[in-house]
Amino acid sequence: MLEQIVAAVSHCVGLFMADPVKVGVALLSLFLAFSAYLLLANVKQGRARALLIYAHLFFLVLPLSLVLLTMACQLPYFNCDGTRLYGAAIPLSMAGTMLVGLVSLPWLYGRSLGARRAGAELQFIVDALAAGTGMKAPSAYVFDDASPKAFTFSGLRGSRIFLSAGMLEIFTKKELEAVLLHELSHIRSGGALFKLSSSLSRIFSPIALLMPSVGAFEDEEQRADEFAVEKQGTERHLKAAKRKADSFVEEGG
């Protein structure tokens, strides 16, 4: 049975490679995937960077979609001409990229942490801070970790802020608000979406794995800090939160 499957796959790959148009489209797609990744170094805005990463992944997946559809078109109940093949490959590649990136990955990551919905009191704080910035409030989640940690994901199901139980224990309310404002800034600028899509590229893209990272977040982190300070009217709480987080790391938790 396995030999038959391998023979069928080899036959279909051979048919694909024998078609110069398909091979040309595949090579062009890989070139565009490489180019989209290189462009990240010259783009600073979070949403634009996320769009480039999804474009990179789309063009990376497109040749695979063409190979799979070529295999399917060998079945007797499929009738694929060139137009139908490419017409199916494009939405298939888009749907696969978006489904994994914006739906599955955030859900799987939350599950891996054992994250749970935050209580009403914490969600109320998030709602109030988001309202003060004119944003739609993200959902707050808490995960069990003694060290103070916070991060944000954005996807089709909305944005989520994840906070460690350790942060809730050792931070004052004002320090916690400073952290939450910092994370809200990431959502507001699109930085959270870029972080998610960047993680996705590291999982599925050999180009992203082999090339030096172009996902530096220094500017984004600085803007998020400035946003928190502006909204609170002081940098005291943010600095205090950073000192506590740094001291926890230095002491080894």
C-alpha positions in Angstrom: 0.0 0.0 0.0 2.8 2.4 1.0 4.7 1.6 -2.3 1.5 2.4 -4.3 1.1 5.8 -2.5 4.8 6.7 -3.1 4.5 5.7 -6.7 1.4 7.8 -7.2 3.0 10.8 -5.5 6.2 10.4 -7.6 4.1 10.2 -10.8 2.2 13.4 -9.9 5.3 15.3 -9.0 6.8 14.1 -12.3 3.8 15.5 -14.2 4.1 18.7 -12.3 7.8 19.1 -13.1 7.2 18.2 -16.7 4.9 21.3 -17.1 7.1 24.4 -17.6 4.3 26.8 -16.8 3.7 25.2 -13.4 7.4 25.1 -12.7 7.7 28.7 -13.7 4.8 29.8 -11.5 6.3 27.8 -8.6 9.7 29.4 -9.0 8.2 32.9 -9.3 6.2 32.2 -6.2 9.3 31.2 -4.2 11.1 34.3 -5.5 8.2 36.5 -4.3 8.2 34.7 -0.9 11.9 35.5 -0.5 11.4 39.1 -1.6 8.5 39.7 0.8 10.7 38.5 3.7 13.6 40.7 2.7 11.3 43.7 2.6 10.5 43.3 6.3 13.9 45.0 7.1 12.7 48.3 5.5 9.1 48.4 7.0 8.5 49.6 10.5 4.7 49.7 10.9 3.3 46.6 12.6 0.3 45.8 10.4 2.4 46.3 7.2 5.0 43.9 8.5 2.4 41.3 9.4 0.9 41.7 5.9 4.4 41.0 4.4 4.8 37.9 6.5 1.5 36.5 5.4 2.4 37.4 1.8 5.7 35.5 2.3 3.8 32.5 3.7 1.2 32.6 0.9 3.8 32.5 -1.8 5.6 29.8 0.0 2.5 27.6 0.2 1.3 28.3 -3.3 3.7 25.8 -5.0 2.7 23.1 -2.5 -1.0 23.8 -3.3 -0.3 23.5 -7.0 1.4 20.1 -6.5 -1.5 18.8 -4.3 -4.1 20.0 -6.9 -2.1 18.4 -9.7 -2.4 15.1 -7.7 -6.1 15.6 -7.2 -6.6 16.4 -10.9 -5.4 12.9 -11.8 -8.5 11.4 -10.1 -11.3 10.4 -12.5 -13.9 12.6 -11.0 -11.8 15.8 -11.2 -11.6 17.7 -14.4 -9.0 20.4 -14.1 -7.8 22.7 -16.9 -5.1 25.3 -16.2 -7.5 28.0 -15.3 -9.4 25.9 -12.7 -6.1 24.7 -11.2 -4.7 28.1 -10.6 -8.1 29.4 -9.6 -8.3 26.8 -6.9 -4.6 27.0 -5.8 -4.8 30.7 -4.9 -7.8 30.6 -2.5 -6.5 27.3 -1.1 -3.2 28.8 -0.2 -4.8 32.0 1.3 -7.2 29.9 3.4 -4.5 27.6 4.7 -2.2 30.5 5.6 -4.9 32.5 7.4 -6.5 29.6 9.1 -3.3 28.4 10.7 -2.0 31.9 11.4 -5.0 33.8 12.7 -7.1 31.0 14.2 -5.2 27.8 15.1 -1.9 29.3 16.4 -3.4 31.6 19.0 -5.7 28.9 20.2 -3.0 26.2 20.4 -0.6 28.6 22.2 -3.2 29.5 24.8 -3.9 25.8 25.3 -0.3 25.0 25.7 0.0 27.6 28.5 -3.1 26.3 30.2 -4.3 29.9 30.1 -7.8 30.7 31.5 -10.1 33.6 31.2 -9.3 36.4 33.7 -11.6 37.2 36.5 -14.1 40.0 36.3 -12.0 42.4 38.2 -9.0 42.2 35.9 -11.1 42.2 32.8 -12.8 45.4 34.1 -9.4 47.1 34.4 -8.5 46.0 30.8 -11.9 47.3 29.6 -11.5 50.6 31.3 -8.0 51.2 29.9 -9.0 50.2 26.4 -12.0 52.6 26.6 -9.7 55.4 27.6 -7.6 54.8 24.4 -10.6 54.5 22.1 -9.9 50.8 21.5 -12.0 47.7 21.5 -11.1 45.8 24.7 -9.1 42.6 24.2 -9.9 39.5 26.3 -7.6 39.0 29.3 -6.2 35.6 30.1 -4.1 34.4 33.1 -1.6 31.5 33.0 0.3 29.9 35.9 3.9 31.1 36.0 5.6 32.6 39.0 7.7 35.0 37.0 6.1 38.3 35.9 5.2 38.0 32.2 2.8 39.6 29.8 2.3 39.4 26.0 -0.4 39.9 23.4 -1.8 38.0 20.4 -4.1 39.3 17.7 -6.1 37.0 15.4 -9.5 36.6 13.7 -11.1 35.9 17.1 -9.9 39.2 18.4 -7.0 40.3 20.5 -5.9 38.7 23.8 -3.7 39.8 26.6 -1.9 37.1 28.6 -0.7 37.8 32.1 1.2 35.5 34.4 -0.2 34.7 37.9 3.2 35.9 39.3 2.7 39.4 37.8 -0.7 39.7 39.4 0.8 38.8 42.7 3.8 41.1 42.9 2.7 44.2 40.8 0.7 47.0 42.3 -2.5 48.1 40.5 -0.7 51.1 38.9 2.2 48.9 37.8 -0.2 46.4 36.3 -2.0 49.2 34.5 1.3 50.4 33.0 2.0 46.9 31.7 -1.5 46.6 30.3 -1.2 50.0 28.6 2.1 48.8 27.1 0.3 45.7 25.7 -2.6 47.7 24.4 -0.2 49.8 22.5 1.0 46.7 20.7 -2.5 45.9 19.7 -3.2 49.5 18.6 -0.1 49.7 16.4 -0.4 46.2 14.9 2.7 45.0 16.7 0.8 42.1 18.3 -0.3 40.9 14.9 3.2 41.1 13.7 4.5 39.1 16.7 2.0 36.4 15.9 2.7 36.2 12.2 6.5 36.3 12.9 6.1 33.3 15.2 4.1 31.6 12.4 6.9 32.2 9.9 9.5 30.7 12.2 7.4 27.5 12.5 6.5 27.0 8.8 9.1 28.9 6.7 12.5 27.5 6.0 13.5 30.9 4.6 12.7 32.5 8.0 14.6 29.8 9.8 17.8 30.1 7.7 17.9 33.9 7.4 18.8 36.4 10.2 15.8 37.7 12.0 14.3 40.9 10.6 11.7 41.0 13.4 13.5 43.4 15.8 11.1 45.0 18.2 13.2 47.7 19.8 11.3 50.6 18.2 8.0 48.9 18.8 8.8 48.4 22.5 10.0 52.0 22.9 6.7 53.3 21.4 4.7 51.0 23.7 6.6 52.3 26.7 6.0 55.9 25.6 2.3 55.2 25.1 2.0 53.8 28.7 3.9 56.8 30.1 1.7 59.3 28.2 -1.5 57.7 29.3 -0.5 57.5 33.0 1.2 60.9 33.0 4.3 59.5 34.7 7.0 56.9 34.0 7.3 56.0 37.7 4.9 53.0 37.5 6.4 51.5 34.3 9.9 51.8 35.7 8.9 50.2 38.9 7.3 47.3 37.0 10.5 46.8 35.0 12.6 46.9 38.1 10.5 44.2 39.7 10.6 42.0 36.6 14.4 42.4 36.3 15.0 41.7 39.9 12.9 38.5 39.7 15.1 37.3 36.8 18.4 38.2 38.6 17.3 36.4 41.7 16.4 33.3 39.6 12.7 33.5 40.3 
